[in-house]
Amino acid sequence: MPHCIIEYASALANTVSPDTLIESVHAGTVNSGLFHVSDIKTRAMPFDHCISGTQKNVESLFIHVCIKILSGRTPEQRHALSDTVLKALSLLPIPSISLTVEIVEIETQSYSKLVK
């Protein structure tokens, strides 16, 4: 079920490809042991315009991952997932970057899905 949404500074593509970002986050999610690989959905969105502190656009390299999961996991499981994905990202060859991972719970009662 998890939906892994990667937001990143578009200038980062000069160093690491979007496919590499997706593979890294996907592998980190698999390595958490919390989900079956066939249930994990991972995608990436570049941002051309951003400010982080005093840095703008090209100077501001960041990766933020939001992982949306159905409710029911323990705080320890959510923390382990966040750590596992952050560790996978930290292995990427990027010299100076802000890396963040956020786990967001979706209420099971409000989640709908249709596969056609």
VEXVEXTI-500815 format. One line per field, with one value per atom (N, C-alpha, C, O): residue number from 1; residue in one letter; x, y, z. Coordinates in Angstrom, 3 decimals. Example, Ala and Ser with C-alpha at 12.3 -4.5 7.8 and 13.67 -1.06 7.14 Angstrom:
<rs>
num: 1 / 1 / 1 / 1 / 2 / 2 / 2 / 2
residu: a / a / a / a / s / s / s / s
c1: 13.190 / 12.300 / 13.200 / 14.236 / 12.850 / 13.670 / 12.900 / 13.409
c2: -5.690 / -4.500 / -3.300 / -3.319 / -2.250 / -1.060 / 0.030 / 1.138
c3: 7.800 / 7.800 / 7.800 / 8.465 / 7.080 / 7.140 / 7.870 / 8.039
</rs>
This chain:
<rs>
num: 1 / 1 / 1 / 1 / 2 / 2 / 2 / 2 / 3 / 3 / 3 / 3 / 4 / 4 / 4 / 4 / 5 / 5 / 5 / 5 / 6 / 6 / 6 / 6 / 7 / 7 / 7 / 7 / 8 / 8 / 8 / 8 / 9 / 9 / 9 / 9 / 10 / 10 / 10 / 10 / 11 / 11 / 11 / 11 / 12 / 12 / 12 / 12 / 13 / 13 / 13 / 13 / 14 / 14 / 14 / 14 / 15 / 15 / 15 / 15 / 16 / 16 / 16 / 16 / 17 / 17 / 17 / 17 / 18 / 18 / 18 / 18 / 19 / 19 / 19 / 19 / 20 / 20 / 20 / 20 / 21 / 21 / 21 / 21 / 22 / 22 / 22 / 22 / 23 / 23 / 23 / 23 / 24 / 24 / 24 / 24 / 25 / 25 / 25 / 25 / 26 / 26 / 26 / 26 / 27 / 27 / 27 / 27 / 28 / 28 / 28 / 28 / 29 / 29 / 29 / 29 / 30 / 30 / 30 / 30 / 31 / 31 / 31 / 31 / 32 / 32 / 32 / 32 / 33 / 33 / 33 / 33 / 34 / 34 / 34 / 34 / 35 / 35 / 35 / 35 / 36 / 36 / 36 / 36 / 37 / 37 / 37 / 37 / 38 / 38 / 38 / 38 / 39 / 39 / 39 / 39 / 40 / 40 / 40 / 40 / 41 / 41 / 41 / 41 / 42 / 42 / 42 / 42 / 43 / 43 / 43 / 43 / 44 / 44 / 44 / 44 / 45 / 45 / 45 / 45 / 46 / 46 / 46 / 46 / 47 / 47 / 47 / 47 / 48 / 48 / 48 / 48 / 49 / 49 / 49 / 49 / 50 / 50 / 50 / 50 / 51 / 51 / 51 / 51 / 52 / 52 / 52 / 52 / 53 / 53 / 53 / 53 / 54 / 54 / 54 / 54 / 55 / 55 / 55 / 55 / 56 / 56 / 56 / 56 / 57 / 57 / 57 / 57 / 58 / 58 / 58 / 58 / 59 / 59 / 59 / 59 / 60 / 60 / 60 / 60 / 61 / 61 / 61 / 61 / 62 / 62 / 62 / 62 / 63 / 63 / 63 / 63 / 64 / 64 / 64 / 64 / 65 / 65 / 65 / 65 / 66 / 66 / 66 / 66 / 67 / 67 / 67 / 67 / 68 / 68 / 68 / 68 / 69 / 69 / 69 / 69 / 70 / 70 / 70 / 70 / 71 / 71 / 71 / 71 / 72 / 72 / 72 / 72 / 73 / 73 / 73 / 73 / 74 / 74 / 74 / 74 / 75 / 75 / 75 / 75 / 76 / 76 / 76 / 76 / 77 / 77 / 77 / 77 / 78 / 78 / 78 / 78 / 79 / 79 / 79 / 79 / 80 / 80 / 80 / 80 / 81 / 81 / 81 / 81 / 82 / 82 / 82 / 82 / 83 / 83 / 83 / 83 / 84 / 84 / 84 / 84 / 85 / 85 / 85 / 85 / 86 / 86 / 86 / 86 / 87 / 87 / 87 / 87 / 88 / 88 / 88 / 88 / 89 / 89 / 89 / 89 / 90 / 90 / 90 / 90 / 91 / 91 / 91 / 91 / 92 / 92 / 92 / 92 / 93 / 93 / 93 / 93 / 94 / 94 / 94 / 94 / 95 / 95 / 95 / 95 / 96 / 96 / 96 / 96 / 97 / 97 / 97 / 97 / 98 / 98 / 98 / 98 / 99 / 99 / 99 / 99 / 100 / 100 / 100 / 100 / 101 / 101 / 101 / 101 / 102 / 102 / 102 / 102 / 103 / 103 / 103 / 103 / 104 / 104 / 104 / 104 / 105 / 105 / 105 / 105 / 106 / 106 / 106 / 106 / 107 / 107 / 107 / 107 / 108 / 108 / 108 / 108 / 109 / 109 / 109 / 109 / 110 / 110 / 110 / 110 / 111 / 111 / 111 / 111 / 112 / 112 / 112 / 112 / 113 / 113 / 113 / 113 / 114 / 114 / 114 / 114 / 115 / 115 / 115 / 115 / 116 / 116 / 116 / 116
residu: m / m / m / m / p / p / p / p / h / h / h / h / c / c / c / c / i / i / i / i / i / i / i / i / e / e / e / e / y / y / y / y / a / a / a / a / s / s / s / s / a / a / a / a / l / l / l / l / a / a / a / a / n / n / n / n / t / t / t / t / v / v / v / v / s / s / s / s / p / p / p / p / d / d / d / d / t / t / t / t / l / l / l / l / i / i / i / i / e / e / e / e / s / s / s / s / v / v / v / v / h / h / h / h / a / a / a / a / g / g / g / g / t / t / t / t / v / v / v / v / n / n / n / n / s / s / s / s / g / g / g / g / l / l / l / l / f / f / f / f / h / h / h / h / v / v / v / v / s / s / s / s / d / d / d / d / i / i / i / i / k / k / k / k / t / t / t / t / r / r / r / r / a / a / a / a / m / m / m / m / p / p / p / p / f / f / f / f / d / d / d / d / h / h / h / h / c / c / c / c / i / i / i / i / s / s / s / s / g / g / g / g / t / t / t / t / q / q / q / q / k / k / k / k / n / n / n / n / v / v / v / v / e / e / e / e / s / s / s / s / l / l / l / l / f / f / f / f / i / i / i / i / h / h / h / h / v / v / v / v / c / c / c / c / i / i / i / i / k / k / k / k / i / i / i / i / l / l / l / l / s / s / s / s / g / g / g / g / r / r / r / r / t / t / t / t / p / p / p / p / e / e / e / e / q / q / q / q / r / r / r / r / h / h / h / h / a / a / a / a / l / l / l / l / s / s / s / s / d / d / d / d / t / t / t / t / v / v / v / v / l / l / l / l / k / k / k / k / a / a / a / a / l / l / l / l / s / s / s / s / l / l / l / l / l / l / l / l / p / p / p / p / i / i / i / i / p / p / p / p / s / s / s / s / i / i / i / i / s / s / s / s / l / l / l / l / t / t / t / t / v / v / v / v / e / e / e / e / i / i / i / i / v / v / v / v / e / e / e / e / i / i / i / i / e / e / e / e / t / t / t / t / q / q / q / q / s / s / s / s / y / y / y / y / s / s / s / s / k / k / k / k / l / l / l / l / v / v / v / v / k / k / k / k
c1: 0.789 / 0.000 / 0.828 / 0.382 / 1.998 / 2.601 / 2.760 / 3.112 / 2.485 / 2.748 / 3.939 / 3.849 / 5.048 / 6.274 / 6.388 / 6.568 / 6.283 / 6.298 / 7.574 / 7.768 / 8.431 / 9.722 / 9.624 / 9.311 / 9.892 / 10.004 / 11.489 / 12.167 / 11.996 / 13.418 / 13.686 / 12.911 / 14.794 / 15.218 / 15.631 / 16.444 / 15.076 / 15.355 / 16.842 / 17.313 / 17.590 / 19.035 / 19.756 / 20.870 / 19.145 / 19.740 / 19.916 / 20.777 / 19.098 / 19.176 / 20.525 / 20.863 / 21.300 / 22.648 / 23.605 / 24.654 / 23.240 / 24.087 / 23.549 / 24.297 / 22.242 / 21.594 / 20.318 / 19.523 / 20.130 / 18.950 / 17.683 / 17.740 / 16.545 / 15.270 / 15.045 / 14.505 / 15.456 / 15.309 / 16.100 / 15.637 / 17.295 / 18.115 / 17.442 / 17.454 / 16.856 / 16.122 / 14.971 / 14.790 / 14.210 / 13.063 / 13.514 / 12.913 / 14.562 / 15.071 / 15.570 / 15.360 / 16.222 / 16.749 / 15.626 / 15.681 / 14.619 / 13.493 / 12.703 / 12.285 / 12.502 / 11.769 / 12.498 / 11.877 / 13.818 / 14.611 / 14.580 / 14.471 / 14.675 / 14.594 / 13.266 / 13.213 / 12.196 / 10.868 / 10.760 / 10.210 / 11.281 / 11.300 / 12.108 / 11.679 / 13.278 / 14.174 / 13.594 / 14.088 / 12.558 / 11.922 / 11.263 / 11.069 / 10.919 / 10.261 / 8.796 / 8.175 / 8.238 / 6.853 / 5.841 / 4.642 / 6.320 / 5.410 / 5.889 / 7.080 / 4.952 / 5.303 / 5.703 / 5.048 / 6.755 / 7.300 / 6.245 / 6.279 / 5.321 / 4.307 / 3.296 / 2.538 / 3.277 / 2.328 / 2.904 / 2.166 / 4.204 / 4.867 / 4.800 / 5.150 / 4.344 / 4.268 / 5.185 / 5.049 / 6.114 / 7.106 / 7.147 / 7.190 / 7.132 / 7.171 / 7.930 / 8.114 / 8.366 / 9.185 / 8.678 / 8.194 / 8.806 / 8.400 / 9.529 / 9.907 / 10.070 / 11.106 / 10.492 / 9.386 / 11.225 / 10.791 / 11.859 / 13.021 / 11.458 / 12.364 / 12.521 / 13.569 / 11.511 / 11.499 / 11.309 / 10.301 / 12.289 / 12.202 / 13.174 / 14.135 / 12.901 / 13.805 / 13.926 / 12.925 / 15.145 / 15.398 / 16.333 / 17.522 / 15.797 / 16.597 / 16.908 / 16.005 / 18.170 / 18.586 / 18.987 / 19.399 / 18.871 / 19.289 / 18.091 / 17.021 / 18.300 / 17.238 / 17.614 / 18.783 / 16.615 / 16.675 / 17.927 / 18.037 / 18.864 / 20.017 / 20.868 / 21.410 / 20.995 / 21.814 / 21.173 / 21.873 / 19.873 / 19.132 / 18.839 / 17.802 / 19.748 / 19.525 / 18.810 / 19.256 / 17.702 / 16.945 / 16.239 / 15.953 / 15.970 / 15.081 / 14.172 / 14.639 / 12.885 / 11.900 / 11.024 / 10.469 / 10.906 / 10.086 / 8.906 / 9.075 / 7.729 / 6.507 / 6.017 / 5.741 / 5.919 / 5.440 / 4.076 / 3.951 / 3.065 / 1.688 / 1.347 / 1.435 / 0.956 / 0.630 / -0.738 / -1.181 / -1.389 / -2.652 / -2.384 / -1.332 / -3.323 / -3.169 / -3.045 / -3.473 / -2.450 / -2.347 / -0.921 / -0.729 / 0.071 / 1.466 / 1.829 / 1.309 / 2.708 / 3.139 / 4.084 / 4.649 / 4.257 / 5.234 / 6.638 / 7.392 / 6.983 / 8.299 / 8.445 / 9.511 / 7.395 / 7.430 / 7.558 / 8.321 / 6.813 / 6.881 / 8.266 / 8.804 / 8.840 / 10.182 / 11.211 / 12.108 / 11.085 / 12.005 / 11.915 / 12.937 / 10.707 / 10.519 / 11.217 / 11.952 / 10.987 / 11.611 / 13.131 / 13.798 / 13.675 / 15.132 / 15.702 / 16.755 / 15.004 / 15.492 / 15.557 / 16.523 / 14.543 / 14.533 / 15.584 / 16.272 / 15.715 / 16.728 / 18.132 / 18.976 / 18.391 / 19.705 / 19.965 / 21.081 / 18.946 / 19.103 / 19.444 / 20.304 / 18.773 / 19.057 / 20.453 / 21.127 / 20.886 / 22.192 / 23.343 / 24.461 / 23.091 / 24.122 / 24.326 / 25.295 / 23.413 / 23.543 / 24.744 / 25.018 / 25.455 / 26.673 / 26.366 / 26.637 / 25.800 / 25.449 / 26.190 / 25.950 / 27.086 / 27.948 / 27.238 / 27.522 / 26.345 / 25.728 / 24.243 / 23.852 / 23.417 / 21.987 / 21.200 / 21.712 / 19.958 / 19.035 / 18.156 / 17.480 / 18.168 / 17.365 / 16.335 / 16.688 / 15.075 / 14.026 / 13.052 / 12.796 / 12.513 / 11.519 / 10.385 / 10.611 / 9.179 / 7.971 / 7.033 / 6.792 / 6.508 / 5.526 / 4.157 / 3.977 / 3.207 / 1.861 / 0.877 / 0.869 / 0.051 / -0.957 / -2.244 / -2.708 / -2.802 / -4.096 / -5.112 / -4.891 / -6.208 / -7.249 / -7.789 / -8.210 / -7.772 / -8.257 / -9.695 / -10.069 / -10.502 / -11.916 / -12.138 / -13.185 / -11.176 / -11.371 / -10.623 / -10.659 / -9.953 / -9.164 / -9.990 / -10.586 / -10.024 / -10.721 / -9.727 / -8.798 / -9.938 / -9.027 / -9.809 / -10.688 / -9.464 / -10.066 / -8.955 / -8.245 / -8.797 / -7.814 / -8.600 / -9.330 / -8.443 / -9.181 / -8.246 / -8.679
c2: -1.197 / 0.000 / 1.256 / 2.268 / 1.248 / 2.571 / 3.309 / 2.736 / 4.606 / 5.504 / 6.351 / 7.145 / 6.191 / 6.931 / 8.058 / 7.819 / 9.276 / 10.448 / 11.234 / 11.755 / 11.309 / 11.977 / 13.362 / 13.511 / 14.372 / 15.749 / 16.090 / 15.810 / 16.697 / 17.017 / 18.250 / 18.588 / 18.913 / 20.062 / 19.569 / 18.651 / 20.170 / 19.703 / 19.759 / 18.973 / 20.676 / 20.764 / 19.491 / 19.230 / 18.711 / 17.465 / 16.458 / 15.582 / 16.584 / 15.648 / 15.709 / 14.796 / 16.771 / 16.850 / 15.896 / 15.549 / 15.470 / 14.596 / 13.175 / 12.208 / 13.060 / 11.759 / 11.752 / 12.690 / 10.694 / 10.634 / 10.386 / 9.798 / 10.837 / 10.551 / 9.050 / 8.626 / 8.253 / 6.798 / 6.266 / 5.373 / 6.813 / 6.395 / 6.775 / 5.992 / 7.967 / 8.381 / 7.413 / 6.961 / 7.109 / 6.220 / 4.838 / 4.254 / 4.318 / 2.991 / 2.978 / 2.000 / 4.046 / 4.124 / 4.111 / 3.354 / 4.942 / 5.008 / 3.703 / 3.203 / 3.161 / 1.904 / 0.788 / 0.020 / 0.707 / -0.322 / -0.126 / -1.098 / 1.122 / 1.383 / 0.946 / 0.416 / 1.167 / 0.766 / -0.760 / -1.315 / -1.427 / -2.895 / -3.411 / -4.331 / -2.815 / -3.263 / -3.060 / -3.646 / -2.241 / -2.054 / -3.344 / -3.547 / -4.214 / -5.470 / -5.331 / -6.295 / -4.142 / -3.895 / -4.133 / -4.238 / -4.218 / -4.282 / -5.314 / -5.610 / -5.855 / -6.731 / -5.839 / -4.832 / -6.198 / -5.355 / -4.994 / -3.891 / -5.890 / -5.614 / -4.550 / -4.048 / -4.204 / -3.211 / -1.801 / -0.848 / -1.652 / -0.356 / 0.438 / -0.064 / 1.683 / 2.592 / 3.773 / 4.436 / 4.040 / 5.094 / 6.002 / 5.533 / 7.311 / 8.279 / 9.521 / 9.748 / 10.320 / 11.492 / 12.727 / 12.653 / 13.878 / 15.161 / 16.170 / 16.455 / 16.713 / 17.744 / 19.122 / 19.406 / 19.968 / 21.340 / 22.295 / 22.219 / 23.192 / 24.180 / 25.400 / 26.047 / 25.714 / 26.949 / 26.613 / 26.026 / 26.994 / 26.725 / 27.618 / 28.143 / 27.774 / 28.469 / 27.579 / 27.123 / 27.341 / 26.595 / 27.433 / 27.544 / 28.021 / 28.945 / 30.176 / 30.927 / 30.382 / 31.521 / 31.101 / 31.937 / 29.802 / 29.308 / 29.200 / 28.725 / 29.654 / 29.602 / 28.662 / 28.540 / 28.009 / 27.188 / 26.331 / 25.327 / 26.682 / 25.841 / 25.564 / 24.467 / 26.535 / 26.363 / 25.420 / 24.827 / 25.279 / 24.561 / 23.128 / 22.861 / 22.212 / 20.816 / 20.118 / 20.173 / 19.467 / 18.764 / 17.560 / 17.507 / 16.604 / 15.485 / 15.335 / 15.189 / 15.373 / 15.121 / 13.964 / 13.999 / 12.950 / 11.790 / 11.733 / 11.739 / 11.680 / 11.487 / 10.064 / 9.721 / 9.259 / 7.891 / 7.789 / 7.897 / 7.580 / 7.482 / 6.009 / 5.206 / 5.673 / 4.288 / 4.243 / 5.223 / 3.099 / 2.929 / 2.897 / 2.429 / 3.389 / 3.428 / 2.013 / 1.038 / 1.937 / 0.650 / 0.234 / -0.694 / 0.893 / 0.568 / 1.236 / 2.302 / 0.614 / 1.177 / 2.357 / 2.482 / 3.224 / 4.312 / 3.769 / 4.377 / 2.646 / 2.037 / 1.581 / 1.748 / 1.012 / 0.592 / 1.800 / 1.768 / 2.858 / 4.068 / 4.698 / 5.159 / 4.721 / 5.266 / 4.418 / 4.958 / 3.101 / 2.208 / 2.409 / 2.407 / 2.582 / 2.839 / 4.130 / 4.165 / 5.180 / 6.475 / 6.356 / 6.859 / 5.695 / 5.520 / 4.706 / 5.042 / 3.631 / 2.766 / 3.507 / 3.363 / 4.293 / 5.059 / 6.167 / 6.411 / 6.841 / 7.887 / 7.317 / 7.954 / 6.140 / 5.506 / 5.179 / 5.360 / 4.701 / 4.402 / 5.669 / 5.647 / 6.769 / 8.044 / 8.554 / 9.130 / 8.342 / 8.853 / 8.180 / 8.695 / 7.046 / 6.346 / 6.926 / 6.590 / 7.788 / 8.401 / 9.350 / 10.013 / 9.415 / 10.251 / 11.735 / 12.305 / 12.349 / 13.761 / 14.447 / 14.133 / 15.378 / 15.943 / 16.804 / 16.653 / 17.682 / 18.604 / 18.713 / 19.291 / 18.141 / 18.081 / 17.932 / 17.402 / 18.398 / 18.184 / 16.983 / 16.987 / 15.965 / 14.765 / 14.660 / 14.725 / 14.500 / 14.324 / 13.243 / 13.069 / 12.519 / 11.473 / 11.666 / 11.840 / 11.631 / 11.831 / 10.655 / 10.251 / 10.109 / 9.031 / 9.628 / 10.236 / 9.446 / 9.985 / 8.824 / 8.005 / 8.771 / 7.719 / 8.149 / 9.278 / 7.234 / 7.427 / 6.607 / 5.424 / 7.229 / 6.474 / 5.387 / 5.662 / 4.170 / 3.045 / 3.269 / 2.907 / 3.873 / 4.079 / 5.081 / 5.051 / 5.962 / 6.975 / 6.657 / 7.449 / 5.522 / 5.166 / 4.303 / 3.312 / 4.682 / 3.911 / 3.556 / 4.312 / 2.400 / 1.960 / 1.158 / 0.365 / 1.388 / 0.638 / 0.300 / 1.192 / -0.958 / -1.383 / -2.000 / -2.974 / -1.421 / -1.925 / -2.585 / -3.067
c3: 0.000 / 0.000 / 0.000 / -0.541 / 0.572 / 0.739 / -0.584 / -1.615 / -0.506 / -1.623 / -1.218 / -0.282 / -1.910 / -1.616 / -2.630 / -3.824 / -2.148 / -3.023 / -2.741 / -1.643 / -3.739 / -3.595 / -4.202 / -5.383 / -3.394 / -3.878 / -3.840 / -2.852 / -4.917 / -4.944 / -5.794 / -6.689 / -5.498 / -6.292 / -7.667 / -7.780 / -8.712 / -10.074 / -10.415 / -11.237 / -9.795 / -10.051 / -9.627 / -10.082 / -8.777 / -8.315 / -9.447 / -9.376 / -10.492 / -11.618 / -12.332 / -13.086 / -12.105 / -12.667 / -11.965 / -12.507 / -10.752 / -9.948 / -9.871 / -10.014 / -9.643 / -9.481 / -10.309 / -10.251 / -11.074 / -11.940 / -11.120 / -10.040 / -11.639 / -10.964 / -10.773 / -9.751 / -11.748 / -11.614 / -10.428 / -9.718 / -10.211 / -9.073 / -7.761 / -6.811 / -7.698 / -6.502 / -6.217 / -5.087 / -7.243 / -7.101 / -6.643 / -5.741 / -7.255 / -6.883 / -5.439 / -4.722 / -5.011 / -3.656 / -2.618 / -1.649 / -2.821 / -1.884 / -1.910 / -0.866 / -3.095 / -3.226 / -2.468 / -1.733 / -2.656 / -1.978 / -0.462 / 0.286 / -0.007 / 1.423 / 2.006 / 3.116 / 1.262 / 1.718 / 1.769 / 2.720 / 0.754 / 0.742 / 1.933 / 2.629 / 2.162 / 3.230 / 4.632 / 5.595 / 4.751 / 6.057 / 6.526 / 7.725 / 5.584 / 5.929 / 6.299 / 6.745 / 6.118 / 6.516 / 5.396 / 5.654 / 4.157 / 3.017 / 2.013 / 1.924 / 1.264 / 0.143 / -1.024 / -1.291 / -1.708 / -2.780 / -3.826 / -4.371 / -4.114 / -5.141 / -4.711 / -5.541 / -3.430 / -2.932 / -2.867 / -2.615 / -3.090 / -2.926 / -4.230 / -5.298 / -4.120 / -5.271 / -4.992 / -3.963 / -5.895 / -5.681 / -6.904 / -8.041 / -6.651 / -7.750 / -7.291 / -6.095 / -8.265 / -7.947 / -8.682 / -9.812 / -7.995 / -8.569 / -8.360 / -7.224 / -9.464 / -9.314 / -9.089 / -9.547 / -8.378 / -8.152 / -8.674 / -8.273 / -9.571 / -10.144 / -9.253 / -9.266 / -8.495 / -7.714 / -6.237 / -5.844 / -5.435 / -4.002 / -3.242 / -3.804 / -1.969 / -1.062 / 0.170 / 0.721 / 0.587 / 1.814 / 2.663 / 2.365 / 3.715 / 4.512 / 3.682 / 3.313 / 3.389 / 2.566 / 1.164 / 0.359 / 0.860 / -0.452 / -1.394 / -1.014 / -2.636 / -3.634 / -4.771 / -5.136 / -5.315 / -6.517 / -6.639 / -5.935 / -7.494 / -7.809 / -6.578 / -6.441 / -5.680 / -4.487 / -3.473 / -2.652 / -3.520 / -2.494 / -2.933 / -3.540 / -2.627 / -2.984 / -1.827 / -0.681 / -2.143 / -1.115 / -1.708 / -2.904 / -0.850 / -1.154 / 0.055 / 1.185 / -0.193 / 0.861 / 0.393 / -0.705 / 1.226 / 0.892 / 1.857 / 3.077 / 1.288 / 2.065 / 1.758 / 0.608 / 2.798 / 2.613 / 3.282 / 4.501 / 2.459 / 2.951 / 3.146 / 2.218 / 4.374 / 4.711 / 5.396 / 5.994 / 5.296 / 6.008 / 7.507 / 7.943 / 8.287 / 9.739 / 10.294 / 9.678 / 11.471 / 12.140 / 12.487 / 13.273 / 11.924 / 12.264 / 13.585 / 13.915 / 14.321 / 15.593 / 15.343 / 14.256 / 16.352 / 16.214 / 15.923 / 15.163 / 16.515 / 16.272 / 14.822 / 14.230 / 14.247 / 12.849 / 11.922 / 10.956 / 12.216 / 11.389 / 11.482 / 10.475 / 12.664 / 12.841 / 12.094 / 11.446 / 12.181 / 11.484 / 9.969 / 9.282 / 9.452 / 8.021 / 7.619 / 6.632 / 8.378 / 8.099 / 8.103 / 7.199 / 9.114 / 9.222 / 8.066 / 7.523 / 7.691 / 6.617 / 5.290 / 4.541 / 5.002 / 3.752 / 3.803 / 2.811 / 4.950 / 5.087 / 4.902 / 4.271 / 5.436 / 5.269 / 3.801 / 3.314 / 3.097 / 1.666 / 0.888 / 0.008 / 1.212 / 0.541 / 0.872 / 0.019 / 2.107 / 2.520 / 1.785 / 1.792 / 1.155 / 0.392 / -1.017 / -1.697 / -1.439 / -2.765 / -2.775 / -1.775 / -3.895 / -3.974 / -4.167 / -5.224 / -3.134 / -3.185 / -2.040 / -0.874 / -2.360 / -1.316 / -0.267 / 0.921 / -0.652 / 0.305 / -0.018 / -1.032 / 0.872 / 0.590 / 1.884 / 2.870 / 1.880 / 2.986 / 2.632 / 1.603 / 3.477 / 3.268 / 4.390 / 5.568 / 4.030 / 5.036 / 4.589 / 3.397 / 5.570 / 5.314 / 6.311 / 7.509 / 5.798 / 6.610 / 6.392 / 5.254 / 7.472 / 7.374 / 7.712 / 8.767 / 6.809 / 6.993 / 6.975 / 6.056 / 8.009 / 8.076 / 7.381 / 7.540 / 6.615 / 5.970 / 6.772 / 7.028 / 7.162 / 7.855 / 6.936 / 5.813 / 7.414 / 6.623 / 6.174 / 5.058 / 7.054 / 6.749 / 5.613 / 4.967 / 5.360 / 4.324 / 3.035 / 2.093 / 2.978 / 1.802 / 0.867 / 1.288 / -0.406 / -1.433 / -2.536 / -2.820 / -3.146 / -4.208 / -5.237 / -4.900 / -6.505 / -7.604 / -8.578 / -9.044 / -8.887 / -9.886 / -11.030 / -10.844 / -12.220 / -13.401 / -14.366 / -15.412
</rs>
